[in-house]
Structure formats: C-alpha cells, structure tokens
Amino acid sequence: MLRKTDTILDDSAPRDPQETAKVDAAVIMTAVVVGFSAGRLAARQPVEFSAEAGDMPGLNQVVGLVNNVVGDIGTVGARQTPDWAYGSVVTGSTGGARLRFGDRDIPLDDKTAQTLRELAASEKEPVGYRGKGAYSGIMNDPVHHGSFLGTTYRQHVPAGPGTRWVPKGHQGAWGLMNPEGPGLPGKPLGNAELVGYAHGMIFAGCRAVAEGPWCTPYEIAVGHQTTKLASCFGCTLFMYANGFPPSDIHLGYAQSWAPVYPSGRTDGVHDVMDDVITMMTMRWSLECLQQLTLGAELLAAARVKEPYASRVAKIPEFLEAHANDPMAGGNLVLDALTVHDKEAERVKQVLG
C-alpha cells in the first residue's frame, strides 16, 4: 500500500514539502547511522566507516560528529578503503561482526566463483551495468560449487507488505535514479508508481542462505567508474541483520536502495528463494526498527538544531502509529533512501 503524504513522516502540509522531505530523510538516516553505531558498539562489535583516500577528511568530520553522540558507549573509527584492482571484491563476512574490519576478507577460492569473478570483471565481454555504482554479486560455494552472478537491478516495488511513501501529487515512477535517462537496467517501468534498486550483494546474500551455511557472498566493483570497495549503508544494514557483515562500509549514496522482493509466483510451485527473501527481509526490517528507535532517542538527547529537532521527534510518533506493521522500520528507511543524498552529508546536516 502506498501512503501519499506531503512528507515522509506525516502529512503536515508545510510551505515547502520537498524541503521538508529532505529534512525527514536526513533525520531518518542519521538516526539509523547513530543507532547502528551505538547498538553495535554496545554489543562489543567494532564500528568503522570507510572512504577512499581523497574523501578521508570529510569522513573524519562525520565520524567525529557521530562520536559526539555515541561517545559514552564506544568509539566509531574511520578507515581508508583498500585500493581498487581488477576483480576486487567486498566480502560479506559470515559471522564476522566481532572481527576487525581488516580481518573480514574471506578467500574467494572456489573455481566456479573465480570464473564468475573473471566474467563479471571482464572488459572484453561486459556483463550487466558498468557505469557509476556498478557492483555485481557472486557467491563462493566450496561444497557444491554452485554458480551465481547477479548485477544491480531496478525493480518495481510491490504494494506490500506494509506501506511505502510517494509524495502527494507526484506523477510517474518515484525513486528513479535517473529520471531523464535509462539508468540502471531493470523491468520496463510500465505504470509503476515506485521503483527501487537491489544491489548485487543482496542477491548474493540471499542465494548464499538458500544454498548452505558454507557459502559466502561477495560484491565485485566492475568497470572503471566504480572503485569504492565498501558496501553502501543500505546493504550494510541488510547484511548485518542476516549475519554477513561487510568487509567495509561507506556513507555515500544508497539511492533508492531496496531489498530483493519475492517472485510473487501464482503457479503453485514452491520457491525456496521466496522463503529466504521473506525471512531475510523481515530480519532486516526489525534491525532498521531497532536502530531507528535507539538513534532517535540518542538524537533527542543530543538536542540537534532546527529544523531537524522537531522532525526527529516525529520518528517515534510514526513508529508508534505503525506498531502493528512489522515492515514499518524497514520501509521508513526505504522511504528516506528515495530522497537521494549521501548518508555522510545527511549526518553533517543534522549533527553539524
């Protein structure tokens, strides 16, 4: 179901709904970043955000702002991402939440997975999208040597479960990364009112759960326009919630990020992937709810400035009003991610 309101958190009809939506998105994602940091630190897990060398000064500023809020619980670190090379991967480190970030890489040693990495990274016979933000997901299966290769993909967002936001009066498909051009590959838009983008790591993580606990998901930075060897924050929340914390985390764009949705098949054939997707999506949504709740509490205590403070107060109100919806936390994060900005910039806006 879609809720068509002025802004993400309510239908307050402000003078400038578009600007208020940006504020809502900023406080939602900052709350999640703060809640994630505090919650993982409280569980004695390391928390570090990564950036490429040229972006480290900005990241250090953001990490300092987060530490001002969570400092009584622990310390968030800043880390430079590994240097990109042909076939470089981000690892979904099975059970690695307590490992230091430099120790989370797991060898991609199965021959089938190595072949898929070569295929995904190849410049001679390119597979899938190769532009900015081009990541392909693969899975290492050392037992059955199964094969899987999935590229970032645009998808229609189904009407359920739960509610998703589309700005009141918006025409066309909301959430497009490139409304003026073709953008990333995916299904024809048709009459879609809302679209999202499932990243390669999410496809690989779901397939790894379906195939066996010995499987490890990876994401490959492909082409020459994508060199950041870290998971976006959308992928990070999903992978942590499902036991595959990434080897590095960045606070850049997660534009219209979305989980994978079940197939919705009606032919009576049981699809185990639908079971896996439903289970993993629910775990992710509950993690979003928990991080939002904790983050909003910490932001309220930090007394952020207006116009953000009054919108922070709307987060617990929204979650309470949707207490019977198990997807409320996850969907609120998805709504924020349809308002495109870097997570680092949102944190600076709210806490700076």
N, C-alpha and C positions, 0 to 999 in steps of 0.2 A: 504494500500500500504506500502511496506517495502522500506526504503532507506538503501542501503548497502554502507556505507562510512567507512573510516578509524576510525573515532572517532564520538562521539555523535553530536557535534556541527558543524562539517564541514568535508571536505574530503582533509585535508591539507597534507596527506601522510607524517606524521612525521617519524623520525627514529624508534620510538617505539610506534606504535598505541595503544597497550594495556595500556601502562603507561599514554598516553595522555587521553585515555578513562576514566581512574581512576581520572585524574585531572578534566576532564569535569564533571563527576558525582559528584565530591566533590564541585565544584563551583555551579552547578545547585542546589544541595540540600542545600548548605549553603545559597544561595540566597533565597531559599524558606523559610528556617527557620528564616532568618533575616527579610524577607518581611512579613511573618506571624506575627512575634513578633511585628514589628513596626506598622503594619496595625491594629492589634487587640488592641494594646496599644493606638493608636491614636483614636480608637473608644471607649476608656474608658472601655475596657474589660481586666480583669486580664489575664496575661500570666505566667504560671508556667510549668516547665518541671519536671518530676518525675523520681526517681530511687530507687532501693532497698537500704537498709542501707549500705551495703558494697561498693556500687557504688557512694555514695553521694560525696566523694571528687572529683572524676572525673567530675561529673555533675556540681558541683560548679565551676570548672575551665571553663567548656563550657559556662555556664550561664554568667560568668564574661566576656568572650570573646564577647558574643552576646551583652551584655550591653555596652561594649566599642563602639559598632557600633550604637546602638539604644538609648543610654542613654539620648539624648536630648528629646526623645519622651515619655519615661517612663522607668520602671524598670521591667525586667523579673525576676521571682523568681525560686527558686529550692525547691522541695518538696519531702519528702520521701513517697513512695507508701504505701498504707495500707498493713498490714500483711496478707499474704495469709491464707485462711482457706478453708475447704471443701465447694464447691459450691460458692466460691467467684466470684463476677461479677464486670465488668466495665460497668458503665451506660452511655448510650447516652442521655444526659440530654436535654429534649425537651425545646428549647428556653432558655437554661441556659448559654449563652455566657457571660453574665454580672455577673453571680453568682460566688462567691468564689469557688475554687475547692473543698474545704471541704464540701460545701453545695449542690453539684450537684447530690448526690445519691438520687434516687427515689425508694421507696419501690417496690420490686417485689412481689406484693400482690395477683395477680390473681391465683386461684388454678391450672388452666391449665398450666400457666407459671411456677409455683412452681414445678409441676410434671415434666415438661420438664427439669428444672434445676437439679432435682434429677436424671433423666435419663441421662443427659449429664455428670454429675459428677460421676456417679456410677462406682465403680471398679468391681462390680460383673458381670455386663453385659455391658462392654465398648462399646460406640458408637463412631465411627469415629476415626480419628487420635489422638494418645495420647502422641506423642513424644514432642520434643522441639518446642515451639511456637504453642502448641495445644490450640486453642481457638474455642469455639462453640458459635454461635449466637442464641439468643432466643428473643421472643417478648412478652411483657406484654399487653394483650388486656382486660381491665376491662369491656368493653361493650359487646362484642360478645364472649369473652372467646376463641378466635381463637388460634390455636396451630401452632407453627413453631419452628423448630430446624435445624440449618444449620452449618456444620463444614467447616473449611478452606479447600479449594478445588483447585486443579490445573486445568487450563483450557487453551485451545488453544486461542491465541489472533487472532481475525479476521483481515482480510486485511484492514478494515476501521472501523470507519471513521478516516480521517487524515492519517498521515504517522507515522510509528514506525521504530526504528533503529535496525539493526542487523549488527554486524561487518563484514566488507568486507572479503569474503573468509571463513567465519565460516561454519562448517558442522554440521548438526544435529539441535536440538532444542535449541535456545538461551534463557537463562533465567531460566534454571533448577536450583533448589536449591541444588539438589544432583545428579549431572550428572553420578556418579558412582553407584548409587543405586536407589531403588524405590521411596524414598522420600515421599512426601505427596500424598494422594490419588487423583485421577482425571481421566480424559478421557485417553485412550491409546494414546500414542504420535503420532503414525502413521507417516505421512510426515510433521508434524508441524514444522515450522521454528522458531516460537516464542511462548513461554508459559508464563503465569502469574498465580498468586495465589490470589484468592478472599477470604478475611477473614470473619469469622463468623459475625462480627459486620456490615459489609457491606450488607450481605444478610438480616440481621435483620432490618437494617435501611430502606432498600428498601421495605421490607414487611410491616413495620410499616406505611410508607407513603401510600402504596396501601390499607391498611386495615382501617385506620382512624387516625385523629389527636389526639385521646386519647391513642394511642399506644406508647410504649416506647421500644426501642431496647437495648439489653444488650449483653455482651460478657462474657463467662464463661471460666476461666482458668482451664483446665481439666488435669487429670493425675497428676503425681508428678514431672515432669520435667519442668513444666511451672508454675511459681509462681508470675510473674510480673503482677500486677493489674493496667495496664495502656495501652492505645491504642498506637500502633506504629504511626509514623508520617504520613504514607500513609493513614491510617484510619482517623487520626485526621483531615487532610485537607478535606477529603470527608465528614466527619460528621459535621464539622463546616459549610461547604458550604451549607449543607442541613438542618441546624437547630437543629442538635443533638450533640453539643459539648461534648466530653467525660469527664468523671469524673477525669481522669488523663491522662497525655501524656508522653510517653518515647521517647528517642532519640537513641534507639537501632536499631536492624535490621528491615527493611521492605523489605526483599529480594524478588525481582520480584513481589512486590505488584501490584495488578490490580483491577479495579472496576469489578462489575458483568457486563457481556455483554448480550444484548438482545438475545432472543432464536433464532431469525432468521427463525422462522417457515414460511412455504410456503403453508400451507393448507387452508389459507383464514380465519382462526379463529382468532378473535381479542383477544389479550392477554394484559390485563391492566398492567401486570408486565413489559412488554416491554416498555409501555409508561412511567411508573415510572422510570425505569432504564435509559432510554434515557434522561429524564428531569434531573434526579439527577446527571448523568454523565456530562451533559453539565454545570450545575451549578458548579460542582467540577472543571472542566477544566477551566472555567472562573476565579475561585478563584486561581488556580495554575498560570494562566497568570498574574493576578494582583500581586500576591506575588512575582513571578519571576521578574517582571518589577521593582517593588519597591525595592526588595532585591538587584538586580544587580546595581541599582542606588546608593544605600547606600554602597555597597561594593566598587564601583568605587571611591566614595568619601573617603572611608576608606584607599584607597591605599594599598591593600593587596600585598604581595610579589609575585614574580615569583616562579614557572611557572603559578601561579593562576591568576595573574592580567590580563594577555593577554587573558586568556580563559574567564574570567568574561566579558570582552569586547565583546566576541562572542555571549553572551546570547541575548542582544537587537538586534544584527545583525540577528541572527537566527529567532527571533520572528517577526522582520520586514519582513524578506523574506517569512515567512509563515503567513502573516497578514490575508489572506483570509481563513485560516483554523481555525475554532472555537475550534478544539481539540489540537491546537499547544502547548498550555501551559500544559495541562494535559499529553499529550503524551511525552513531553520533560521530565517531572518528571518521568513518567514510564520508559523511556529510561535510566535515571540515576539510577533507582532502580534495573535495571538488572545487574548493576555492584555492587556486593554485598559488603557492609561495613556498620558499624554502623553510623547513622547520627551524633552522638556525635564525632566520630573520624574524619569525614569529616570536621566538623566545626573546630576542632583543627588544622587540616592540613591547612585550608585556612586562619584562623584568628590567629593561634598560632605564 
